[in-house]
Amino acid sequence: METQALGWWGVPLAIAAGTLRGSAPFLFVSLGECLTEKSGKINLGLEGTLLTGAMSAYAIAYLTGSPWLGVIMAGVAGMMLGVIHGWLSQQPRVNDVAVGIAMIIFGSGIAFFLGKPFIQPSAPPLPALQFGTWSNLPQVQSALQISPLFLLGIAIAPLMQWFFRSTRWGLYIRAVGDSPDAAKAMGISIFKVRMLCIIAGSFLAGIGGAYLSLYYPGSWNERISGGQGLMAVALVIFARWRPMQCLYASLLFGGAQAIGPALQSVGVDSYYYLFNASPYILTLLIMIFTCSPKRTLNGAPGALGQ
């Protein structure tokens, strides 16, 4: 987005626009990870799921001409990886972290291999809702172009929080995540609950990948995720396993990601790469400040990682 005409006043506008555009992948992946971790499992493999979803969405949109069909297939691809992860992670003497790393390699490998023919072709992008028609400034109009997927993610966050607090299935998930033995005594199938949570979480991560390839940045390449799937794990810890907090944290990460391009648009090139590293620096700071055992376990499901 051009901000030079506005001078330095364009920087906060560019950051706001970048926040609205760049937060959605963080939001979908973090909500998926929050759902998974609420059941007591960790899915580090969502980085691979994000890439597979991005590739699947772009390929299907290109082949069919329908970006919304691409979004659906991205979710389905995520669910398929979720089934694999859910089954492997619940086998005896299997470590969640090891399975997650394996799924990152597997998911990204599939995406890179099957996605090579689709790097050059141009797929139809997702449409955007125009909320800036009230302004005569092109910069404002561009900043207020918002994808329906982002609005969907915003709607899912409070619904998921309500689901955990006020529904029977939400109670089952929390019971399995906090005390598997008590949940088993209640007749709840721990395997089924965790499997469904991992599949649903992977579906959301796949949708996040579709947003990357079909809206912003709106292309497919092997580096499109930039580690956002892994950063979302730190984001969930920062959000204390609360879906609404995941929404706020996603906006924070999206804003941090927009600082570099916003400053570059007004000619600040000296520390461009440092500003571009803002999301990664923010992730490290969050991990450092939450490394205290008392603070880290505050709000964490009791059986997390077991």
JORADA-V349223 format. One record per residue. SS is DSSP state (A for helix, B for strand, O for the rest). PSI is psi as a letter, one per 40 degrees, with the letter a starting at -180 (999 if undefined). Layout:
SS|PSI, SS|PSI
//
This chain:
O|h, O|h, O|e, A|d, A|d, A|e, O|a, O|e, A|d, A|e, A|d, A|d, A|d, A|d, A|d, A|d, A|d, A|d, A|d, A|d, A|d, A|e, A|d, A|d, A|d, A|d, A|d, A|d, A|d, A|d, A|d, A|d, A|d, A|d, A|d, A|d, A|d, A|d, O|e, O|e, O|i, O|h, O|g, O|e, O|e, A|e, A|d, A|d, A|d, A|d, A|d, A|d, A|d, A|d, A|d, A|d, A|d, A|d, A|d, A|d, A|d, A|d, A|d, A|e, O|e, O|h, A|d, A|d, A|d, A|d, A|d, A|d, A|d, A|d, A|d, A|d, A|d, A|d, A|d, A|d, A|d, A|d, A|d, A|d, A|d, A|d, A|d, A|d, A|e, O|e, O|i, O|i, O|f, O|h, O|h, A|d, A|d, A|d, A|d, A|d, A|d, A|d, A|d, A|d, A|d, A|d, A|d, A|d, A|d, A|d, A|d, A|d, A|d, A|d, A|e, A|d, A|e, A|e, O|d, O|d, O|i, O|h, O|i, O|h, O|i, O|i, O|i, B|i, B|h, B|h, O|e, O|e, O|e, O|e, O|i, O|e, O|h, A|d, A|d, A|d, A|d, A|d, A|d, O|f, B|h, B|h, B|i, A|d, A|d, A|d, A|d, A|d, A|d, A|d, A|d, A|d, A|d, A|d, A|d, A|d, A|d, A|d, A|d, A|d, A|d, A|e, O|i, A|d, A|d, A|d, A|d, A|d, A|d, A|d, A|d, A|d, A|d, A|d, O|g, A|d, A|d, A|d, A|d, A|d, A|d, O|e, O|e, O|h, O|h, A|d, A|d, A|d, A|d, A|d, A|d, A|d, A|d, A|d, A|d, A|d, A|d, A|d, A|d, A|d, A|d, A|d, A|d, A|d, A|d, A|d, A|d, A|d, A|d, A|e, O|c, O|h, O|e, O|f, O|i, O|h, O|i, O|e, O|f, O|d, O|d, O|f, O|e, A|d, A|d, A|d, A|d, A|d, A|d, A|d, A|d, A|d, A|d, A|d, O|e, O|f, O|f, O|h, A|d, A|d, A|d, A|d, A|d, A|d, A|d, A|d, A|d, A|d, A|d, A|d, A|d, A|d, A|d, A|e, A|d, A|d, A|d, A|d, A|d, A|d, O|e, O|e, O|e, O|h, O|e, O|d, O|f, A|d, A|d, A|d, A|d, A|d, O|e, A|d, A|d, A|d, A|d, A|d, A|d, A|d, A|d, A|d, A|d, A|d, A|e, O|e, O|e, O|h, A|d, A|d, A|d, A|d, O|e, O|h, O|e, O|i, O|h, O|d, O|e, O|h, O|e, O|999
//
